[in-house]
Amino acid sequence: MIKAYRVQIIWLAVLVFLLYGFSLNNAFVADDVYGIVNNPEIFKFSWVIQSPTVVLNKLVYWLIANSFGIIPWPFRLVNIGVHLLTTIGVLVLVSKLINKTVGMVAAILVAVHPLMIESVTWISGNGYSWYTALLVWSLIGYIKAKDSWWKYGGSVLLFFCALQFSEKAAILPCILLVYRLVIDKKRGRWWDLIPYAALSGLWLVLNLINIGARLNYLQTEYNSNVETKSVIKFSPLVQTPVALTSYLGLVAWPDKLTLYHSEMSFTKTKFGIMAGITIIYFLATAWLLWRRSLIGFFLSWLVIGLSPTLVPFGVAWIVAERYVYFGAIGILILIAWGLVKFSQKPKQEEVGWAVITILVLALSIRTLVRNHDWTDQDHLWLAAERTSPTSPQNQNNLGDLYGRRGDLQQAEWHFKRAIELNPNYADAMHNLANVYVREGRYEEAIKWYEEALKNKPSLWSLWQSKAQLKALREFFCKQPAYEKNSICQVGEQNSGN
């Protein structure tokens, strides 16, 4: 099968590594620091088998860490290779369902589109690229397995592996069901969907069992309001139009790319437009599926792919680029199909292929520019400042950035802004207190250490904060000018001890 696509695969490999090769030595950023750099357990095999639902994901980290050490490029090289595997899968799938020309154009669009970067360049986003690649190849295996038990078994095995990288892979039975109803209605047997449904059900149960721990973690780490703020306030009826239209907009015009999609305030008119577009999208998809149209099948990918992130449990952002890595593929396939059909019309071939070429070049340039934003944490936070000014987490990140640079005035401003955006943000309070210590403003430092500990008793630097608070209080209150200060009159129970 692969031999028939040898030339196309070589071109795709060259394209992917030209676009992403420059990012190999980008630094560890965001969750990479906590999950890889500061994770001594990553070298232990016991860490790999701690949880049966993510063994393969951890195994990849364990193998890389023990083979190369904690350096970014081998982790990122694996991500890039998986992205290439996804593009090859798109080439093979679309070539079978439509034709080889559309398959190649679709694969190129998937390879170059900047919306895919978060799942490729960000090491911690690897679960999304891995499960998507495995789902696409599992679907290919299922389609080809009409009379082949080993291909069918391989498809089920790939699906199991996909679940090991992300529980969001549990959507595959829905994709297969739509495929059977719309495209392969004459296949006959339906029992062959049972293993997929059973695995999805098992992962659903396991994740529902752990949902309490996940919510507790988010509440503890983010004080209920940082990462989960918007989701907790929104219901799926509100989330769905916002998410769907935001992703469609980013596919069409990928300018406002950011790790923190925090700008979620809309006028009633704008939300009404979003809701209208969403209703039209759902109705069009349903009508096309009823007509057994292949267009409806690929339109459904976006909705089905996003469905795990639209649950009202407060465990996901409303919009995050990594969430749409799978769903965007269906839209990009349809765009490729439309462009190729336009190019094949009489007297429009040159114009059509010129449009395709310009589009690919424009997306490639945007991908190169966006990959530069991921060079290190400083670049990433400064880039996010332009697109996510109301993200309390990014304001906290910026405060840390300026603090490390010695610009304490800017650091103070950003930490205060983070607290203004989220009044319960203990990490920002703790960081603000640290700034005041560096400036010798001990009274204010004591106040913010106390606020931080009050809002988040499990603060990662709890013991450091308590020790700092105790030492500061003793130093401050021994000064004759401050011994009658209200801070020095509080009881021992409020002193951080």
RAKA-V927284 format. One line per field, one symbol per residue. psi: psi as a letter, one per 20 degrees, with the letter a starting at -180 (. if undefined). burial: # if it has 16 or more other C-alpha atoms within 10 Angstrom, else .. A space follows every 50 residues. Layout:
psi=???
burial=???
This chain:
psi=ghhijgghgggggggghhhihijgjqrpqchhghhfgkniihiphhhgjg piikggghhggggggihiamqhhhghhggghhgghghhggggghhgherh ghgggghgghhipiiighighogijhhghghgghgghggggghikgkohh hghhggghgghghihpiiiiighgghgggghgglhjheqiiiighghggg gghgghhhhjhghgghghgghjkiifhjghhhhqrhhggghggghgghhh ghnmgmpqhnninkpqrhgghhgghgggggggggggghghjlphghghhh gggghihhjjqlikjqrgpphhhjgghhggghghgggggggghiqpjjgg gghggggggggghgghggghhhhjgrhggghhhhhhimhjohghhgghgg ghghijnhghggghghhghghnijnhghgghghhghghijmhghggghgg gghghnhjphkghgggggggggggggiiphijhjqhhiiqrhhjij.
burial=.......##..##.###.###.########.#..###....##....#.. ..#######.#####....##########################....# ###########################################.#..... ######.#######################.##.........#.###.## ..#..........##..###############...#.##########..# #..#..######........#..##..#..##.###.##..#.####### ###.#################################.##..#....... .##..#...#..##.###.######.##.######.############## ###....#.##########.#################....#####.### ###.##..#..#..##.###.##..##.........##......##.
